[in-house]
Amino acid sequence: MVVYTVTTACEGCGHGLCLDACQFDAITEGNPYKINPEKCTGCGACAKVCPVEAIVEVQSSIDPEAEKLSEKYVDEVVQLDD
């Protein structure tokens, strides 16, 4: 799943274009603005309107279920090595 984050290039511009573009209330004002990854749907509307291109994609490399399984596997392997 793709979500977005605000980089340090954000100037807290006060334009609020990204706030207005986000239909899911995932962005909060600040310097820099912040995107709540739990609310972000990955639509990209905010990134398209950012005047300083400070909003970028962040991709999860593994889904939460797979991450739990991999952690369990690593724990089992570590126990076998002991």
ZANURO-149972 format. One line per field, with one value per atom (N, C-alpha, C): residue number from 1; residue in three letters; atom name; x, y, z. Coordinates in pm, 1 decimal, always signed. Layout:
N
seq	(NUM / ...);
type	(ALA / ...);
atom	(CA / ...);
xx	(X / ...);
yy	(Y / ...);
zz	(Z / ...);
***
This chain:
82
seq	(1 / 1 / 1 / 2 / 2 / 2 / 3 / 3 / 3 / 4 / 4 / 4 / 5 / 5 / 5 / 6 / 6 / 6 / 7 / 7 / 7 / 8 / 8 / 8 / 9 / 9 / 9 / 10 / 10 / 10 / 11 / 11 / 11 / 12 / 12 / 12 / 13 / 13 / 13 / 14 / 14 / 14 / 15 / 15 / 15 / 16 / 16 / 16 / 17 / 17 / 17 / 18 / 18 / 18 / 19 / 19 / 19 / 20 / 20 / 20 / 21 / 21 / 21 / 22 / 22 / 22 / 23 / 23 / 23 / 24 / 24 / 24 / 25 / 25 / 25 / 26 / 26 / 26 / 27 / 27 / 27 / 28 / 28 / 28 / 29 / 29 / 29 / 30 / 30 / 30 / 31 / 31 / 31 / 32 / 32 / 32 / 33 / 33 / 33 / 34 / 34 / 34 / 35 / 35 / 35 / 36 / 36 / 36 / 37 / 37 / 37 / 38 / 38 / 38 / 39 / 39 / 39 / 40 / 40 / 40 / 41 / 41 / 41 / 42 / 42 / 42 / 43 / 43 / 43 / 44 / 44 / 44 / 45 / 45 / 45 / 46 / 46 / 46 / 47 / 47 / 47 / 48 / 48 / 48 / 49 / 49 / 49 / 50 / 50 / 50 / 51 / 51 / 51 / 52 / 52 / 52 / 53 / 53 / 53 / 54 / 54 / 54 / 55 / 55 / 55 / 56 / 56 / 56 / 57 / 57 / 57 / 58 / 58 / 58 / 59 / 59 / 59 / 60 / 60 / 60 / 61 / 61 / 61 / 62 / 62 / 62 / 63 / 63 / 63 / 64 / 64 / 64 / 65 / 65 / 65 / 66 / 66 / 66 / 67 / 67 / 67 / 68 / 68 / 68 / 69 / 69 / 69 / 70 / 70 / 70 / 71 / 71 / 71 / 72 / 72 / 72 / 73 / 73 / 73 / 74 / 74 / 74 / 75 / 75 / 75 / 76 / 76 / 76 / 77 / 77 / 77 / 78 / 78 / 78 / 79 / 79 / 79 / 80 / 80 / 80 / 81 / 81 / 81 / 82 / 82 / 82);
type	(MET / MET / MET / VAL / VAL / VAL / VAL / VAL / VAL / TYR / TYR / TYR / THR / THR / THR / VAL / VAL / VAL / THR / THR / THR / THR / THR / THR / ALA / ALA / ALA / CYS / CYS / CYS / GLU / GLU / GLU / GLY / GLY / GLY / CYS / CYS / CYS / GLY / GLY / GLY / HIS / HIS / HIS / GLY / GLY / GLY / LEU / LEU / LEU / CYS / CYS / CYS / LEU / LEU / LEU / ASP / ASP / ASP / ALA / ALA / ALA / CYS / CYS / CYS / GLN / GLN / GLN / PHE / PHE / PHE / ASP / ASP / ASP / ALA / ALA / ALA / ILE / ILE / ILE / THR / THR / THR / GLU / GLU / GLU / GLY / GLY / GLY / ASN / ASN / ASN / PRO / PRO / PRO / TYR / TYR / TYR / LYS / LYS / LYS / ILE / ILE / ILE / ASN / ASN / ASN / PRO / PRO / PRO / GLU / GLU / GLU / LYS / LYS / LYS / CYS / CYS / CYS / THR / THR / THR / GLY / GLY / GLY / CYS / CYS / CYS / GLY / GLY / GLY / ALA / ALA / ALA / CYS / CYS / CYS / ALA / ALA / ALA / LYS / LYS / LYS / VAL / VAL / VAL / CYS / CYS / CYS / PRO / PRO / PRO / VAL / VAL / VAL / GLU / GLU / GLU / ALA / ALA / ALA / ILE / ILE / ILE / VAL / VAL / VAL / GLU / GLU / GLU / VAL / VAL / VAL / GLN / GLN / GLN / SER / SER / SER / SER / SER / SER / ILE / ILE / ILE / ASP / ASP / ASP / PRO / PRO / PRO / GLU / GLU / GLU / ALA / ALA / ALA / GLU / GLU / GLU / LYS / LYS / LYS / LEU / LEU / LEU / SER / SER / SER / GLU / GLU / GLU / LYS / LYS / LYS / TYR / TYR / TYR / VAL / VAL / VAL / ASP / ASP / ASP / GLU / GLU / GLU / VAL / VAL / VAL / VAL / VAL / VAL / GLN / GLN / GLN / LEU / LEU / LEU / ASP / ASP / ASP / ASP / ASP / ASP);
atom	(N / CA / C / N / CA / C / N / CA / C / N / CA / C / N / CA / C / N / CA / C / N / CA / C / N / CA / C / N / CA / C / N / CA / C / N / CA / C / N / CA / C / N / CA / C / N / CA / C / N / CA / C / N / CA / C / N / CA / C / N / CA / C / N / CA / C / N / CA / C / N / CA / C / N / CA / C / N / CA / C / N / CA / C / N / CA / C / N / CA / C / N / CA / C / N / CA / C / N / CA / C / N / CA / C / N / CA / C / N / CA / C / N / CA / C / N / CA / C / N / CA / C / N / CA / C / N / CA / C / N / CA / C / N / CA / C / N / CA / C / N / CA / C / N / CA / C / N / CA / C / N / CA / C / N / CA / C / N / CA / C / N / CA / C / N / CA / C / N / CA / C / N / CA / C / N / CA / C / N / CA / C / N / CA / C / N / CA / C / N / CA / C / N / CA / C / N / CA / C / N / CA / C / N / CA / C / N / CA / C / N / CA / C / N / CA / C / N / CA / C / N / CA / C / N / CA / C / N / CA / C / N / CA / C / N / CA / C / N / CA / C / N / CA / C / N / CA / C / N / CA / C / N / CA / C / N / CA / C / N / CA / C / N / CA / C / N / CA / C / N / CA / C / N / CA / C / N / CA / C / N / CA / C / N / CA / C);
xx	(+84.2 / +0.0 / +88.7 / +51.4 / +125.7 / +59.5 / +139.8 / +95.2 / +195.9 / +165.4 / +251.9 / +303.0 / +416.7 / +473.8 / +526.6 / +543.2 / +594.6 / +742.1 / +826.2 / +970.6 / +1008.1 / +1134.6 / +1183.7 / +1184.6 / +1157.4 / +1146.8 / +1022.3 / +929.1 / +806.2 / +841.6 / +786.0 / +812.0 / +697.3 / +600.0 / +483.0 / +424.6 / +408.4 / +384.6 / +262.8 / +171.5 / +53.6 / -48.7 / -13.3 / -109.8 / -221.1 / -184.3 / -284.2 / -338.3 / -267.0 / -315.3 / -329.1 / -232.6 / -239.3 / -354.8 / -378.6 / -492.4 / -623.5 / -637.0 / -759.2 / -775.3 / -663.7 / -668.9 / -703.4 / -669.4 / -692.3 / -838.2 / -908.6 / -1050.2 / -1068.9 / -958.0 / -966.5 / -914.5 / -892.7 / -843.3 / -718.8 / -629.0 / -507.1 / -392.5 / -409.4 / -300.2 / -331.3 / -229.5 / -243.8 / -143.2 / -185.1 / -101.7 / +14.0 / +124.6 / +242.5 / +360.8 / +476.2 / +597.6 / +699.4 / +701.5 / +627.7 / +487.4 / +407.2 / +277.6 / +301.6 / +202.8 / +217.2 / +102.5 / +134.6 / +33.0 / +18.4 / -103.8 / -133.6 / -141.6 / -47.2 / -45.9 / -166.9 / -233.6 / -352.6 / -473.4 / -472.4 / -583.3 / -553.5 / -425.6 / -385.4 / -429.0 / -496.8 / -543.8 / -452.1 / -351.7 / -258.7 / -308.8 / -406.2 / -462.4 / -365.7 / -274.9 / -175.2 / -220.0 / -341.4 / -391.5 / -305.0 / -258.2 / -175.6 / -42.4 / +18.8 / +148.6 / +137.4 / +25.6 / +6.9 / -1.3 / -49.3 / -68.0 / +40.9 / +131.6 / +236.6 / +328.2 / +338.7 / +418.8 / +569.5 / +617.4 / +761.5 / +796.5 / +701.1 / +719.8 / +777.2 / +722.6 / +771.1 / +697.2 / +594.9 / +516.8 / +555.3 / +600.0 / +649.6 / +583.3 / +587.6 / +533.7 / +624.3 / +560.0 / +631.0 / +559.6 / +633.1 / +571.1 / +609.5 / +510.4 / +538.5 / +592.8 / +704.7 / +765.3 / +701.6 / +625.5 / +566.7 / +434.7 / +334.7 / +207.4 / +213.6 / +126.8 / +135.0 / +127.5 / +44.3 / +33.6 / +164.0 / +221.0 / +347.6 / +458.6 / +453.8 / +555.7 / +548.2 / +426.7 / +410.6 / +466.8 / +437.2 / +487.5 / +639.5 / +696.6 / +842.7 / +909.5 / +850.2 / +905.1 / +902.6 / +792.6 / +779.9 / +887.0 / +906.2 / +1006.4 / +1146.1 / +1178.6 / +1310.4 / +1330.0 / +1228.1 / +1237.1 / +1263.8 / +1195.6 / +1214.9 / +1355.7 / +1407.2 / +1541.7 / +1645.3 / +1627.5 / +1720.9 / +1722.2 / +1605.7 / +1598.1 / +1669.0 / +1660.5 / +1727.2 / +1878.5 / +1926.9 / +2070.9 / +2132.0 / +2051.0 / +2102.0 / +2152.2);
yy	(-118.1 / +0.0 / +124.4 / +221.3 / +346.6 / +450.0 / +514.8 / +631.0 / +741.8 / +859.5 / +974.6 / +1029.3 / +1098.0 / +1165.3 / +1300.6 / +1388.5 / +1522.2 / +1525.3 / +1566.4 / +1572.8 / +1705.5 / +1718.4 / +1842.2 / +1959.3 / +1932.6 / +2042.0 / +2126.5 / +2074.9 / +2149.4 / +2276.2 / +2385.4 / +2515.4 / +2561.2 / +2471.8 / +2513.9 / +2638.0 / +2628.9 / +2744.5 / +2828.2 / +2770.5 / +2846.9 / +2855.7 / +2805.3 / +2804.5 / +2705.6 / +2596.3 / +2494.8 / +2419.0 / +2423.4 / +2354.0 / +2204.8 / +2147.9 / +2004.3 / +1973.7 / +2063.1 / +2044.4 / +2042.5 / +2136.7 / +2145.8 / +2026.7 / +1976.3 / +1866.4 / +1732.5 / +1716.5 / +1588.9 / +1578.0 / +1482.5 / +1461.0 / +1369.6 / +1322.9 / +1224.3 / +1277.0 / +1409.2 / +1473.5 / +1405.7 / +1365.2 / +1296.3 / +1393.0 / +1520.0 / +1617.3 / +1716.9 / +1742.9 / +1845.2 / +1956.6 / +2078.1 / +2195.4 / +2201.1 / +2253.7 / +2269.4 / +2307.7 / +2304.7 / +2332.9 / +2224.7 / +2116.1 / +2088.0 / +2033.6 / +2032.3 / +1967.0 / +1819.1 / +1750.7 / +1608.2 / +1530.9 / +1408.7 / +1320.5 / +1200.0 / +1173.2 / +1056.8 / +934.5 / +839.1 / +724.6 / +632.8 / +640.2 / +557.6 / +612.8 / +742.9 / +805.0 / +821.0 / +823.0 / +843.7 / +724.6 / +754.4 / +649.0 / +628.8 / +714.7 / +701.6 / +760.3 / +849.3 / +904.9 / +998.8 / +1064.0 / +1151.3 / +1292.6 / +1327.2 / +1461.6 / +1568.5 / +1541.4 / +1638.7 / +1662.8 / +1555.9 / +1566.8 / +1647.6 / +1635.1 / +1705.5 / +1856.8 / +1901.6 / +2045.6 / +2111.5 / +2035.3 / +2092.3 / +2182.5 / +2311.4 / +2403.5 / +2380.6 / +2307.2 / +2283.5 / +2135.5 / +2055.3 / +1911.1 / +1840.3 / +1875.4 / +1819.0 / +1690.9 / +1654.0 / +1535.3 / +1422.5 / +1311.7 / +1199.8 / +1069.0 / +971.8 / +838.2 / +762.0 / +685.4 / +590.8 / +458.2 / +355.5 / +225.5 / +129.8 / +59.7 / -46.3 / -164.4 / -219.3 / -329.1 / -462.0 / -462.9 / -588.6 / -557.3 / -640.5 / -612.5 / -655.8 / -601.6 / -627.8 / -775.5 / -852.7 / -996.8 / -1068.5 / -1036.9 / -1100.1 / -1058.7 / -935.6 / -889.1 / -968.5 / -994.1 / -1073.9 / -1213.7 / -1273.5 / -1408.5 / -1409.7 / -1307.5 / -1304.3 / -1285.1 / -1203.6 / -1184.7 / -1315.8 / -1391.1 / -1520.3 / -1616.5 / -1616.5 / -1703.5 / -1670.0 / -1539.1 / -1496.3 / -1538.5 / -1521.7 / -1563.6 / -1712.8 / -1794.3 / -1939.9 / -1977.4 / -1911.8 / -1940.1 / -1903.7 / -1790.4 / -1748.1 / -1849.2 / -1902.5 / -2002.2 / -2130.2 / -2167.9 / -2290.0 / -2275.0 / -2152.4 / -2127.0 / -2125.7 / -2104.3 / -2096.8 / -2228.3);
zz	(+0.0 / +0.0 / +0.0 / -74.0 / -82.9 / +8.0 / +87.9 / +164.7 / +139.2 / +185.0 / +161.6 / +293.6 / +286.4 / +401.9 / +357.5 / +454.8 / +427.1 / +465.2 / +371.8 / +396.1 / +461.2 / +495.8 / +556.7 / +459.0 / +332.6 / +234.4 / +259.2 / +339.4 / +369.7 / +444.5 / +398.6 / +458.8 / +546.8 / +570.8 / +645.9 / +580.1 / +450.1 / +364.0 / +400.9 / +474.3 / +510.0 / +398.5 / +281.1 / +170.9 / +199.5 / +263.3 / +296.8 / +177.8 / +66.3 / -52.6 / -26.4 / +45.9 / +74.5 / +168.9 / +265.9 / +357.3 / +280.2 / +189.2 / +109.3 / +15.7 / -35.8 / -132.4 / -67.8 / +60.8 / +128.7 / +172.6 / +114.9 / +146.5 / +267.3 / +325.5 / +433.0 / +566.8 / +574.6 / +697.4 / +752.2 / +663.5 / +705.0 / +731.8 / +697.9 / +710.7 / +821.8 / +904.6 / +1007.6 / +979.9 / +1009.6 / +983.6 / +1081.7 / +1035.2 / +1118.4 / +1033.3 / +1092.5 / +1017.4 / +1051.0 / +980.8 / +857.4 / +885.3 / +781.7 / +789.1 / +816.2 / +870.9 / +900.4 / +836.8 / +790.0 / +732.4 / +823.6 / +864.2 / +947.1 / +855.7 / +867.1 / +776.8 / +792.8 / +907.4 / +928.2 / +854.4 / +826.6 / +753.9 / +604.9 / +569.9 / +430.6 / +345.8 / +236.5 / +146.2 / +27.0 / +13.7 / -97.3 / -227.6 / -220.2 / -344.5 / -415.9 / -340.5 / -401.2 / -430.3 / -392.1 / -420.6 / -354.8 / -234.5 / -162.3 / -233.2 / -280.3 / -347.7 / -476.5 / -544.5 / -671.1 / -653.7 / -537.0 / -518.3 / -434.4 / -378.9 / -293.2 / -376.4 / -340.7 / -421.4 / -413.1 / -311.6 / -299.1 / -314.0 / -358.4 / -381.4 / -258.9 / -140.9 / -15.4 / +24.2 / -50.0 / -15.9 / -110.4 / -51.8 / -132.2 / -89.4 / -180.0 / -153.0 / -57.3 / +28.8 / +114.3 / +93.0 / +56.0 / +33.6 / +144.1 / +194.8 / +291.0 / +213.0 / +257.9 / +185.2 / +221.5 / +329.2 / +374.4 / +443.8 / +424.3 / +489.1 / +635.6 / +721.2 / +865.0 / +902.2 / +835.1 / +865.0 / +833.6 / +720.0 / +681.4 / +776.7 / +823.9 / +918.0 / +1048.8 / +1097.0 / +1219.6 / +1200.6 / +1085.8 / +1058.3 / +1048.9 / +987.1 / +973.3 / +1109.1 / +1196.7 / +1330.8 / +1408.1 / +1396.0 / +1463.4 / +1411.0 / +1280.3 / +1219.0 / +1269.6 / +1273.1 / +1320.4 / +1465.4 / +1548.4 / +1688.7 / +1700.2 / +1618.3 / +1622.4 / +1578.4 / +1476.5 / +1427.5 / +1531.9 / +1598.7 / +1703.0 / +1815.8 / +1853.8 / +1960.2 / +1920.2 / +1792.5 / +1745.8 / +1749.4 / +1725.5 / +1723.2 / +1864.3 / +1965.8 / +2104.2 / +2156.7);
***
